[in-house]
């Protein structure tokens, strides 16, 4: 996607600017933990198909399936390139209660920030979401955070045979369903349509 900036070129920031690693790598989800259906969404923040799902289908999924308690959605990072890894690291450094809004902002503005200057653009977007520059720099410099994200991707490849984004796993059922699926298919795969 033209993402040629190197994360290693970033200034080292104090690790104290970041939340604890376990907190940053903790599951990010939306919906009732007791919902009858749990859907894992494997996504890359630079994937145009992921943005299409999030911008076009997710609002209806949220309103009709998540907010009604029928579905719990678990977001799983599956970065496809350096820009997606950088964006995932920044998103994971956000407070958990601001994660959904931030990834939504990134998907809506994807065409603007997925460029060669993605670090600068991500820093600006994170500032709009209330994250100080030192925290952005620390997230981008954290090898442990990036390694944790990439280990999650590898585990998804091995456990669920994820090969494309977005991919959805309904109640741990394989194979995963891939593509920017519409609401009707999402509901049908969840056993609700």
N, C-alpha and C positions, 0 to 999 in steps of 0.2 A: 504494500500500500504506500510505498514511498517513504516509509519510516526508516530513515537512515541515521538518526541521532543515536549516540551511544549513551547508555545509562551510566557507564563507567566514567564518562567525562563530567558528570555532575559533581558539584562540591560535596564533600562529606559533611553530613549534618549530624548534630548530636542525637544519639539514639533516644535520649530522654524526651525528644519531641514526639515520639511515637507511643501509642498504647502498647501494652504487652503483646508479644508475638501470638500467644495462644488466643488472645482476644481478637486480634486482627484476622486470624485464620479460622475463627469460629464460624459455624454455619450461619448463613444469611438466608432467612426464609420469611415468608409472608403467609398468614392464615392460621387457622386453628390447628394446634399440634395434634388434636384428636380427630381431625377430618378423616373421612373414610378413604380419601385418595390423597396420596402424596406424589407430586410430580417434581422430578429433578430436571431443571433446565440447564444444559451445558451450552455456554455462550462465549463468544469473543466480542469484546467491545468495539472491534474494528470490522466486524462482519456485517455487511449490508443486509443480509437475510435476517440476522439477529435483530438489527435495528427495525426492520420491517415488521417482524413479529411483535417486538416490544411496542412500537408506535401504533400499529394497526389492530392487532389481535389482543394484546395483553390488557388494555383497558376493559374490554368486555369480559375477559377471563376473570379479571380482578372483581368487577362488579357482580357478575352472575355466579361465579363459582367459588372464588376465594372469600369475598366479603360475606357470603351466605353460609360459610362454614363447610362447604362440600369438598373443597380442595385446599391443600397446603402446598405452596410452591417453594422449592428450595433452589436457590441460585448456585450454580457451580461454574467457577472460572475455567475457561478452556481457551486461553490466549493463543491466537494464531501467528502473532508477530510481536516485535519489540514494542510497538505502540500499544497493542492490546495488553501486554504484560505491564507496561508503565501505568496504563489507565486502571488496570485491576489492582495494582499495588496502592495507588492513591485511593481508590474506592474502598479498599479493605482498611485503610488507615482512617477513614471517616468513622464517626460514631455509628454504631449499628442502626440506630433509629433514623439516620440520615442516608443510609446506603441506598435504599430503593429510589429516593428522589434524585440522588446523584447519578446513579447509572441511567435513570430516565433522562436526565439532562444530557449525559454523554451520548445516548442513542439519538436524541432529538437533534443534537448539534454535530453528529458524527461527520458529516460531509465537510464541516468547517475545521475540525481539529485533526482529522486523519491526514496529515501532510508531513513534510519534512520537519517542520517546526513544531511537532506534536508536543514536545516537552513544555515549550512556552505556552501553547494553547491549553494544555491540561492544567498547568499552574494557574492560568487565568480563570479557568472554569472552577477549579478547586477553591480559589479565593472567593468566587461568587457564592459558593456553597459554605463559606465560612471557615475554610481551612487555612491556617497561616502558612506562609511560604516555607518556613523551617520544617514544618511537618511534611509538606509535599517533598521537599528535598530529602528528608530522612527516609520517607517511604520509597523514593526512587533509588536511594543508595543502599537500602537494606537487602543484602544478599539473602538473608534468612527468610524474609518475607517473599521475595521472588522465588526462592527455592521451594517454599511451602506451596505457593500457587502452582508452580510447575509440577510438583509431586502430586498435587490433586489432579492435574490434567493427566498425568501418566496413569494414575490409579483408575481414572474414568476410561481411558483407552483399554486398559487391561480388563477391568471388571465388566464394563458395559459395551465394549467394542465401539466406542465413540470415534467416528472418523470425520464428522462434519458438524458445522454449527449452523443454526441451533439444532440441538438434539434433545429429545425429551424422553425420560424414562418414567413410566407410569407404574407406581407401586413396585419398583424394582424389576419390572417385567422387561425381558429382552426379546428381540432386538429393540434398540432405541428407535424412536420415530424422528426422522430428520427433516429439516426444512422449515420455512416460515409458514407453518400450517395455520389454517383459518380456525375460527372459533368452533364451527360445527365439528371439524375433525378432532380438535382438542377435546371437546366434550365427549365425543364418541370414544376416543382412545381412553378417556378417563372412566368410561362406563356410565356416563351421565347424559348421553344424548342419543 
